[in-house]
Amino acid sequence: MRPENQSCVSEFLLLGLPIQPEQQGLFFALFLCMYLTTVLGNLLIILLIRLDSRLHTPMYFFLSHLAFSDISLSSVTVPKMLMNMQSWQQTIPYSGCISQFYFLTLFGCIDNFLLAVMAYDRYVAICQPLHYTNVMRQELLISLVVWSWFLSCAHALLHTLLLVQLSFCADNSIPHFFCDLTALLKMSCSDISLNELVMFIEGAMVVTLPLISILGSYIHIGTTVLKIPSTKRLFKAFSTCGSHLIVVSLYYGTIAVAYFFSSSKDSNDKDMIASVMYIVVTPMLNPFNYSLRNRDIKQALGMFVTRANFFK
């Protein structure tokens, strides 16, 4: 390893998912289908939002960025996992591991901020409908997205810079299918107290502050909706937020299982299952969630199919 990294490890061994050898082919096909569904489904969402002028609204502007982030989040880890399933050589270079960690942290953080921004958008749309156009101006939309990217980049860079200062002189086996920070810290033979402190304080803030913002937005939405006398308008308000609530529940539910509710016993297997849900399953379900439950997306998809058939 390069001297400036002060590490005796030039590569890491990704042990991967706890899958029996005779089941590797089945799980490879399953995860490949899930990954292709994630990429194609989210690309379709981005394409529909670009092509249909009716979808040029704040909510779909944020949704297009969320779809791009979901594609990137899965692409950082799943292709490498699929390659390892088909190869006996399950190593990843030190630089590749650090890069994977950085981008995984970046896109995971982007999802976090975008979900909070989308919750604020729903809050303004339902609680302040007369002021929605004035509040959700183009300048504000761009600012919210730019700040989400900036803060996510800073968050990922901070943890990456702290990580590269560590030495890895012991076993280089990572009991995961990607370069997980917790596993890397356990493998280090350096003092990791600063890493743990920053991860606890700054990392917790990155997760909890957007979550508090989401909860605050939906508490206001709930109190406003309950005051609506019309059942039809009440149902419409809930259906507007339904897709976003499902995504939020999946996102924070898997994070909670992986990092807060996992016990020491069998924690590795539980962490990997939660990580699969967070990195593979949730990004795959988002296009279905937003398309099957969203009338505008379904209409845009119908028009897209009609145009495609017309030009054949």
N, C-alpha and C positions, 0 to 999 in steps of 0.2 A: 504494500500500500504506500501511497505517497507520504513523505515525511511530515508534510504540513497537517495531515489528518491524524497523525500519531496513532495509527491503527495497524494491527498485525493481520487484519482480515482484508482480503482483496475481493471476496465474494461471499454471499450468503446462500444458505440452502433453504428453500421454501418447502416445508414438509407437506403443504397443501391440505386439502380436505380429507377427513378420515373415511376414505372410500376403499372398499375391498378391490383388489386387482381385477377380479372377474366382473366388477361393476363399472370399471373405468369407461368402457365404451358407451354404456348407457348414459352415464352422467355427462360424458363429453358431448354427446348428441343433445342432451337436454339443455346444458348450459350454452351450447352454440346456438340453439334455437331461441333461447331466451335473450341472448346478446343481440342476435340479428333482429329480433322483434323490438328490442329497446332502441336500436339505432334507426331502423326503418320507421317505427312508430313515431319517435320524436322528430325525425327529419320530416315526416309527413305533417306533423303539427306545425313546424316552422314554415314549411312550404305553403300550407293553407293560410296561415296568418299573413304571409307575404303577399299572396295572390289575391285574397278576398278583401276588398276595401271595407267591408262591414266589420272585419276583425281588427281594424286599425284603431283599437281602443286601449286605454291603459292596462286593463286586465290581461289582454292578449299580448301586449307588448312585454309584460313581465313573464307571461307564460312561455313566450318564445325563448327568452333567456333561460328560464328554468329547464326547458326541453334541451337546449344546447348544453347546459351544465350536466344534465342527466346522462346525455350521450358521452360526454367527456369523463364523467365519474366512472362509468362502466368500462370505458375504453382504456383507462389507466391500469386496470387490474385484470379484467376478464380475459383479454387475449393472452396475457402471460400465463394465467391459470390454465387456459385451454392448451397452450403449448406444453406446459409441464405435464398435463395429463397424457399427452401423446409421446412424451420423451422420458427417458430414464435420467437425463441430466436436468435436475430441477434447481439449478443454481441461478442466481441473479448477481451481476457485478455490483460492487459497492456503489459506484456512481449511479447505476440503474436503480438500486434500492433507494438511494437518497432522492433521486428524481421522482420515483414513483410516490414516495412519501409526500414530497412537496405538492405534487399535482393532486393527489388524493385529498390532502388537507385543504388545498385551495378550492376545489370544486365542491367538497363537502360543506365548506364554510359558505360558499356562494349560495348553495341551496338553502342554508339556514337563513341568510339575510333576505333572499328573494321571497321565501315563505312569509317572513315578517312584513315585507313591503306589500305583498299581495293581500295580506290580512288588513293592512291599513287602507288599501284601495277599496276593499269590500266595506270597511267601516264608513268611509266617506260616501260610497255609493248608496248605502242603506240609511245611515244616520243623518247625512247631510246631502240629500239628493239634489236640492236646488243649487247648492254651491259646488257640485261635483266637477263641473267643467272648469270653473275658476280655480279650484284647489288643485286638481290633477292636470296641471298644465304640462306642455311638452318639456319645458325647462326642468320642472320638478321630476318628471319621469326619468330624464337623462341623468339628473343629479343623483337620484336614488340608486340607479343601476351603477353609475360610475363609483359612487361611494361604497356600494356593495363589493365591487371588484377590488377597489383599493384596499379596503379593510381586510378582505379575504387574502389578498396577496401579502399584506403586511403580517397577518396572522401566520400564514404558511411559512413565510420567510423567516420569521422570528424562531419558530420551532425547528426549522431546518438548520439555521445557523447554530443553534444550541446543540443540535444532534451531531453535526459534523465535528464538534469539539471533543466528542467522546472517543474513547479507545475501546476496541472490541478485540480482546485477546483470548477469549475463551471459546466455547463451542459456538460455531457460526450457524447453527440450525434454528430457523424461525418456525415455530409451530403454528403456521398460518399459511394462507394462500397469497398473501401480499405482505409488504414490509410494514407491519403494525408497530406503532410507536411504543406501546406498552411492552411488546416482546423485545424490541430493540433495547429499551432501557434495562430490562432484566438481564440482557446479555452483556451489557457494558461492564468493563472493569474500572471505569472512572467514577468520580463522584457525580451522582445524578440528582443531588438535592436541588440544584438550581432548575434543572429541567422539570422536576416534579412540582416545584413551587410555581413556576410559570404556567405549567400545564393546569395546575389546580386553580390559580387565580385568573390568569388571562384566558385560558381555555374555557373555564367555567363561565366567564362573562360572555364569551362569544356565543355560547349555547343558551345561557339563561336569559340574557337581555332580549334577544329576539323572541324567545318563548314567552317572556313576560309581555312583550309588545303584542304578540298574537293573542294571548289570553285577554289582555286589556281590550283589544279591538273587538273580540267576540263577546266579551261581557257587555260592552256598549251595544253591540248589535243585538244581543239577546234581549236586553232591557227595552230597546227600541221596537223590536219585532213583536214583543208581547203586548205592546200598547196598540198594535194594529187591530182594529175590530173585524176587518174582512178576513175570512179564512183563506180565500183565494190569494190575496196579497201576502198573507202569512206564509202560505206554502211556497209562493214564488220567491220570497226572501230567503227561506231556508234552502230551496233548491239552488239558488245562486251561490250559496256558500258551501253546499254539500261536497262538491268535488275537492275544494281546497281543504276542508276539514278532514276528509279521508286521507289526503296526502300528508297533512300535518300529523295525523295520528300514526300513520305508518312510519314517517320519518323519525319523530321523537320517541315512538314506542320502541323501535329497534335500537336507538341510541341508549335508551334507558336500560334495556335488557343487556346490552353489551357492556356498559360502563358503570351502571349503578346497582343493578339487581343480580349480577352474576356472583355466585359463591365460589370459593376456592376449589371446591370439589366439582370436577368435570367442567370447570370454568372455560377451558380452552374450546371444548366442543360447543358450549353455549355461545361463546363469543363468535365463533366461526359461523354458526347458524344465524346469529343476529347480523353479522357482517354480510352474509349472503343476502339476507332480506334487505339490508340497507343499500348495498352496492349493486345487486343483480335484480332482485324482485321488484323493489319499489320503483326504480327508473323504468322498468318494463311495464308496470301497471299504470303509470301516470298517463300515457297517451290514451289507454282504454278508459281510464277514469274521467278524463277531461272530454273525450269524444262521445262516449256512450251516454253521459249524463248532461251533455251540453248541446242545446238545440242549434246554436250558431255554428258550432264546429261540424255537426252532422249536415247542416244545410250547405256549408262550404265544401264538405267532402262530396256531397251529391252533385254539386255544380262542377267540381273538379273531375269527377268520373264522367259526367255528361260531356264536358269539353274534350276529355281524352278519347271518348268513343266517337265524337264528331270529327276529330282530326285523323282518325284511322283511315 
